[in-house]
Amino acid sequence: MRRMIISLGFTLVAAVALAKPPAPQAPEKPTKTFTSSAEVTALIAKAKSEHKEGQALVTEPMLELGSYDGHLEYRPSVGNAAVHEKEAEIFYVIDGSATLITGGKLVKETRTNSTNLSGSAIEGGTSRTIAKGDFILVPENTPHWFSSIDGVLVLFSVHVPRARDGASGARLIKSNQVVRPSSFSLCEC
């Protein structure tokens, strides 16, 4: 019995000594749930100063909470079309105006990462003019492209991860549309 206890003790010590240290965990994303209008003005100025010749998009983080990321998008020129296969995207136009095409098919489609595609343009789709104050919801897996920009377009954009199977929010993301501020309500209070 004594021999078994000693043997078990040595085995335990050896197991602890040979155990791998836990893999380093990725640092937690910062949480930022408020951005003031003064901060937005400063972010626009920062994006403008960071813009390089020929660069179609400069992004600046605005809000961060778990898997939800809200960014300022500074778009001085037309860039590539995009498809986010597992995320919807919500835009709010802070300033400027543009033509947004949604739907259709990407031209010269390329994979940018495991869940996103890009293309040089969109064939087909629905074209609409968007301007300061507009809200746009682009469902996941929907091509979208700012095909022309009048001056500079400044957006707030939030990527909304796909709802888990059975989650109640999934039915809310059905179609893309522009919502004018006069008809927009955050709640039915």
N, C-alpha and C positions, 0 to 999 in steps of 0.2 A: 504494500500500500504506500509506504514511504517512498519507494522507488518510483511509483507511478506519479505521485505528487511532485517530486523533484523533476521528473521527466516532463510533466505537464508545465511546470514553471519555466524550464529551459525553452520549451517550445513556444510558450507565450512571449518570453523575452526575445527570442529569435524572430518571431513574427513581428513584433513591434519594431525591432531594429531594422528589419528588412523591408518594412512597409514603405510604400512611396508616399511622399508628402502629398497632400491634396493639391490638385491642379489649381493654379491661380485663377480666381474668378475675375470675370470682366468687371471693370469698375461700374458701379451703378450709374445710370444716366442721371444727369442733374434734373431737378424738378423746378420748373418755372411756370407758374400759372397766371401771371399778370405781366402785361407789357403796357406801359403808359404811352400816351400820344407823343410825349417828348422823346421817349425811347424809340418809337416808330420813326419819328423825324430824324433822329440820330442814325438809325439803321439805314434809312434811305440814303443819307449823306455818306455813310460808310460804304454802302454797296456801290454808289456812284464813284467814289474815290478808288475802290478796288477793281472797278471794271477795266478790262484790258481791251485794246483794239480787236475787233472781230469776235469778241465774247458775247454770246447771245443771252446769257443768264448768269446772274450773281445771286446767291442765296445767303440769307443771314438767319440764324435761329431766333425765334421769337418766344415760343412756348414749348415746353417739354413736360410730358407726364406719361411715364410708362412707355407703351408702344405708340402713343400719339405724339407726333411732331408737328409743330406749326412753324412755318418759315415765311419770311419776307422774300418775295421773288422780284428782282429788279431786272426787267427785260427791255433793253434798249433796241433790240433787233430780233428778227425772226430766227428761231432755232429749230431743232428737230421735233418731229411728232413723237408721241410716246404712248405706250400701253403699260399699265400697271396691272399685272395679272391677278394679284391677290389683295389689292387695296383700291378703295374708292378714293377720289380726291375732291376736296371741296376748295373752291376759290372764292375769295372776296376781293373785288377790285378796289384798291386803295386810291389809285390815281391812274389817269390815262384811259385810253380806249384801244380796242383791237378787234380783229375778226377771229373768232374761235370756231374751229371745225371739230365736231365730235362724230364718232361712228365711222363708217367706211372702212377702208383697208390701208394699212401702212404701205408706202412706196419704199423700195429698197430696205426692207425690214432687216434689222440686225438685233441680236440679243445683247443687252448691256450688262445683265447679271441674271441670276437664277429666276427672278420674278418680273423683270422689266424688258420691254422691247423698245426700239426706237426706229425711226424711219425719216427719210428726207422730206416727206409730205404725206398727205392723205388723199386717196382717190375716193370720190363719193362723200358720204357723210352729210351732216347738217351744218350749214354755215349760219352764224349769227354775230351781230355786232354786240360787244360788251363794253361797258363804260363804268366810270367811277360809281361806286355804291352797289353794283350788281353782285349777286351770289350765284355761283355755278356749282352743280354737283355732277361729277363725272363718275359713273359707276365703274367698278373694277372691270378689267378686261375690255375697256372701251378706248379705241384710239382717240387722241385729242391733240390739237395743234393750233397754236396762235399763228395763223397764216399771214396776217399783216398786222403791224403795230403802228399806231399813230403817235410818233414821238417816242415816249418811254411808257411802258406799262409796268405798274407796281401792284403786286398782288400779295394777299395773305393766302397761303396754301396749307391745307392739313391733309395728310394721308391717313385714311381710316382703314385699319386692318380688317380683313374679312371676318365676319362674325362666325363664331364657332357654330357647328351644326346644332340646330335647335335653339339658338339664341334668338330672342324676340326682335332684335334690331335689324335682322337681315332683310325683312320685307320692306324696310324704309328705302333701300337703295335699289330702285327699279328703273328710273329713267333720268336722263340728263335734261336739265332745263335751267334757264336763267330766271332768277326770282328778283323782281324789282323791290327795293326797300319798302315802298308803300304797301306791298302785299305780303311782307315777310313778318312772321310772328314766331318768337322762340317758344311760346307755350300757348295753350288754350286756357288761359286763366280768366 
